[in-house]
Amino acid sequence: MRYDEFNELKEVKDPKNPFCNLYYYESGECFYIEPVFYTHLRGFKDLRGEQDYARILKRMEEVVKKNKKVIFTGNYECPQTEADDDFIILEINDITDPLCIFVEDKSRGSDYGD
């Protein structure tokens, strides 16, 4: 799947990770973005608006430039992406919490029994 937010970056198909996009900056830094992370990312855009979304994308770029190799995952404990040990693994809250951009999760299970 192509993510418009990263059109300016080089996308590489990784046969080990067919469901995760791998992007490279011209300077060599790279990152994987898993579908669940992207869903969370788009949720922040829908709930918080363009201004906060731009801040999140900028922070993602800063983190990748600093750490060189990043996996943006939906679940830190069970990432989909298979990569070398030199990649750091981050969830959406690792990006949004330091920016003080929060979304309250009001979902909960049903109060009704079966």
Steps between C-alpha positions, in 0.01 A plus 500: 500500500625846416486766770474850352673660800825337392483553120826695497692206649639197323284193562672162490318169477630264768408138422541409870234757591242513221234668716720781637628794299872577515606857429843660459610860531762621250750513786458124562277482807209259467181393668230239475141599558256226590133520395374518859735790579379679186139447605579656838685784327202578277275486804699783653452700181124445509465578870762770552520677162764599248715712732560222755536248218779707347674512840477122529647446153782745576576317825507166318756643257712634787497161673602318181777749422635465854476120532568407134281184500149493643200269494171677562283218632149453624614280788846522656471155656413331171618699196411368153830612353804276487816712506853513637557566869630849429147627430315670784131418536248774579123520540286804418497615865881510499464779244185679619542497879817716506315748276209506749264390225254261655184322396284354772400143429136488601435157359414232746339162512128458517324522835264229384569133552433236240 
